[in-house]
Amino acid sequence: SAQKRDPKLQARFQDELKRLRKLGANARCADCEDGDTRFASANLGIFLCNRCYGLHRALGTHVTKSKVLALDTWSEAEVAHFAAVGNERANAYFLAKLPEGHERPGPQTSDQKVTLL
């Protein structure tokens, strides 16, 4: 799209994502709460750490559209989705659906255990 080819517009989107990344729960990975959120799931509207980004990529784009904040191109709709959803709102929804007896994964949780969730 023309938006994704416009360097000035992409720079503006990058600045907005950097701003959103620093707000509240967005500063920690939506999945494991690690403090390095340089990655994201565009369709879920969440910020992720490197490890969880890799796990999301393995799930496939039909489940989660994983992107690198500083390298990938963004649409206005994607950036607006992050502003509307973000980690706190997404987790309020998804963690409420976590089956009984399952705990939210943390930075030390094994990849194998996370993929079973």
C-alpha positions as CSV (number, residue, x, y, z in Angstrom):
1,S,0.0,0.0,0.0
2,A,1.0,3.6,-0.4
3,Q,1.2,4.0,3.4
4,K,3.8,1.3,3.7
5,R,6.0,2.9,1.0
6,D,5.9,6.4,2.5
7,P,9.0,6.8,4.7
8,K,7.7,9.9,6.5
9,L,4.4,8.2,7.4
10,Q,6.3,5.1,8.5
11,A,8.5,7.3,10.7
12,R,5.4,8.8,12.3
13,F,3.9,5.3,12.9
14,Q,7.2,4.2,14.4
15,D,7.2,7.2,16.8
16,E,3.6,6.4,17.8
17,L,4.5,2.7,18.4
18,K,7.5,3.7,20.5
19,R,5.2,6.0,22.6
20,L,2.6,3.3,23.1
21,R,5.3,0.7,23.9
22,K,6.2,2.8,27.0
23,L,2.7,3.1,28.4
24,G,1.7,0.9,31.4
25,A,1.5,-2.8,30.7
26,N,2.8,-2.3,27.2
27,A,6.3,-1.9,28.7
28,R,6.3,-5.6,29.6
29,C,5.6,-8.6,27.3
30,A,1.9,-9.3,27.1
31,D,2.6,-13.1,27.4
32,C,5.4,-13.5,30.0
33,E,5.9,-10.0,31.4
34,D,9.6,-9.8,30.3
35,G,10.7,-6.2,30.1
36,D,11.9,-6.1,26.5
37,T,9.0,-5.3,24.2
38,R,10.6,-4.7,20.8
39,F,8.2,-7.0,19.0
40,A,4.5,-7.2,18.5
41,S,1.4,-9.1,17.3
42,A,-0.3,-6.7,14.9
43,N,-3.6,-8.4,14.8
44,L,-3.8,-8.9,18.6
45,G,-2.6,-5.4,19.3
46,I,0.0,-6.6,21.9
47,F,3.7,-5.9,22.5
48,L,6.0,-8.9,23.0
49,C,9.5,-9.9,24.0
50,N,11.9,-11.6,21.6
51,R,11.1,-15.1,22.9
52,C,7.4,-14.7,22.8
53,Y,7.7,-13.1,19.4
54,G,9.3,-16.3,18.2
55,L,6.6,-18.5,19.7
56,H,3.9,-16.3,18.0
57,R,5.7,-16.7,14.7
58,A,5.7,-20.4,15.1
59,L,1.9,-20.3,15.6
60,G,1.4,-18.9,12.1
61,T,0.0,-15.8,10.6
62,H,-3.5,-17.2,10.7
63,V,-3.3,-16.9,14.5
64,T,-1.0,-14.0,15.1
65,K,0.8,-11.6,12.8
66,S,4.1,-11.1,14.5
67,K,6.2,-8.1,13.6
68,V,9.4,-6.3,14.6
69,L,8.5,-2.8,15.9
70,A,11.6,-1.0,14.4
71,L,12.0,-3.0,11.2
72,D,8.6,-3.9,9.8
73,T,6.2,-1.5,8.0
74,W,2.9,-0.5,9.6
75,S,-0.5,0.6,8.5
76,E,-2.5,3.4,10.2
77,A,-5.1,0.8,11.1
78,E,-2.5,-1.4,12.8
79,V,-1.1,1.5,14.9
80,A,-4.7,2.5,15.8
81,H,-5.4,-1.1,16.9
82,F,-2.4,-1.0,19.3
83,A,-3.7,2.3,20.7
84,A,-7.2,0.8,21.2
85,V,-6.1,-2.6,22.6
86,G,-2.6,-2.8,24.1
87,N,-1.4,-5.4,26.5
88,E,-3.6,-4.6,29.5
89,R,-6.9,-4.8,27.6
90,A,-5.8,-7.9,25.6
91,N,-4.7,-9.7,28.7
92,A,-8.0,-8.9,30.5
93,Y,-9.7,-10.7,27.7
94,F,-7.3,-13.6,27.0
95,L,-6.2,-14.5,30.5
96,A,-9.9,-14.7,31.5
97,K,-10.1,-17.5,29.0
98,L,-7.1,-19.4,30.4
99,P,-8.3,-22.9,31.4
100,E,-8.6,-23.6,35.1
101,G,-5.4,-25.0,36.6
102,H,-3.2,-23.2,34.0
103,E,-1.0,-20.4,35.1
104,R,0.2,-17.5,33.0
105,P,3.7,-18.2,31.7
106,G,6.6,-16.2,32.9
107,P,10.0,-15.4,31.5
108,Q,11.4,-18.6,33.0
109,T,8.6,-20.9,31.8
110,S,9.9,-23.4,29.2
111,D,9.0,-23.0,25.6
112,Q,7.5,-26.5,25.6
113,K,5.1,-25.6,28.5
114,V,4.1,-22.4,26.9
115,T,3.2,-24.1,23.6
116,L,1.0,-26.5,25.5
117,L,-1.1,-23.6,26.8
